[in-house]
């Protein structure tokens, strides 16, 4: 797994050292920090690792199949002949376009017959067509104004009459204990973060406004990422944007990532760290020796305990605060979730302005009144749609109707509303009939869905196949019309009868069956290679018209001493098709009874 991650993330900037080389230590620290600071982020990482593993297994299988493919010398010889055996021709083309489509009638029965005669091309899975109206539970303008008005009270301060006495809530700008004010007095939906940040990490639309505040000044309310926020600039500091450190990690029993063999208690680990620190203060030359003997951070041991240049906020908070707020040369013991670190700051780069920002945030969400109204609107539409025209009723109420066609029995999601397996299952239930309507709960709202059409497994319906079949049959009929009106034996006579000219094409080969002036014509080119020099063909039904051709010159392919180079090209052509064709080949060859659609387990 580590090798796969190293390959996959080889060019990701956050995992490269100063030499531009992938550094596994950075990856280890990133994963550990993610696990500590963001449960959702760590879960996404685990999902990412599983996907990387799945892709690797799939690639291994593809490689095994590829290993069994080769190009033989006989195949190489054939490839050479297809490319190098050439003919020159004269030809007359009567384009199908010369006959107007409006003059050729194609009936439904003819389309149906064509479908039956070419069943393999028109086999389809069972599908369903639905349409739906979505009712989103979103905050109304009144809800948003109420949130903003509440935040205004923290900007301005207020008196609160509570149980007969008046308590003063000071303005946010006057608060002394910002953590207390944000987390408990204002009960912010995002808790206080005391770390400094650079301008680039502030919300894009308001970065300048917040970054340019004076200490103690407040900005807002403003909307950002689903919240209304009020932000206060608490402090300003010059902080390096990157640092270089070395450290020794002394873990204790119960610390995060501590190995099973770690037996030291927290107090014992602290004493060990303090003892080593006391020695290093007077003799830093022993640092590398102590790393090897005592440090449990295997990600940095091989580099003498060193983490090369890395950006601000890469490490866990306590580690980060020490390395970026201290000075080059500082040495101290720092406790984190991993144990006790003896850290020495070896370098800092590019000091620039960073700010500490305190933010009171309120999630923008619908009030109970708004949610109740949305539920009533959805319920009313569901009831009325069962008695009226779905489309007309939606239009009357200014609701947008969204069609979804071709849903398959194992589909999981509905475009626009995400994973909605219950909707798919309902559409395929035997008791669900066309025009039936049902309400479904979705994240933050409801949809009212109507089953529009059922398409059963089997051959494609005439209406659905018409777009593909109609041009084919029309072309066949045009070819017959042309044949019926032509009774000539030479190119010149045909050209005169059809008021066109005799054209020439040279260097035609079967590898790329194209005729200059006429386009791709495999059947016509194939016929040319079946004629002798000076021989004239009969009428040929091509892709773009009806043709008569005469071979004027045949140039045989030169015999080669060895066809290995051609065989190698054949092999590469085979290999290039594996990724695109293997899955379908396996699917077609398999005999599987698939009952997943009948399962109620989600």
Secondary structure, DSSP 4 states (H G I P E B T S, - for coil): -HHHHHHHTTT-GGGB-TTS-B-HHHHHHHHHHHHHH-HHHHHHHHHHHHHHHHHHHHHHHHHHHHHT----HHHHHHHHHHHH-EEEEEEEEEEGGGS-GGG----HHHHHHHHHHTGGGGEE--EEEEEEEEEE----HHHHHHHHHHHHHHHH-EEEEETTEEEEE--GGG-S-HHHIIIIIS--SS------B-GGGS-GGGHHHHHTPPTT-EEEEEEETTEEEEEEEEEEEEEEEEEEEEEEEE--TTSTT--TT----HHHHHHHHHHHHHHHHH-GGGHHHHHHHH---HHHHTTTTEEEEEETT-S-HHHHHHHHHS-TT-EEEEEETTEEEEEEEEEEEEEEEEEEEEEEEEE----HHHHHHHHHHHHHHHHHHTTS-HHHHHHHTTPPEEEEEEEETT--EETTTEE-HHHHHHHHSTT--TT-EEEEEETTEEEEEEEEEEE-SEEPPHHHHHHHHHHHHHHHHHHHHHHHH---SSHHHHHHHTT---EEEEEE-STT-EETTTEE-HHHHHHHTTSPTT-B---EE-SSEEEEEEEEEEEPPPPPS--HHHHHHHHHHHHHTHHHHHHHHHHHH------GGG----
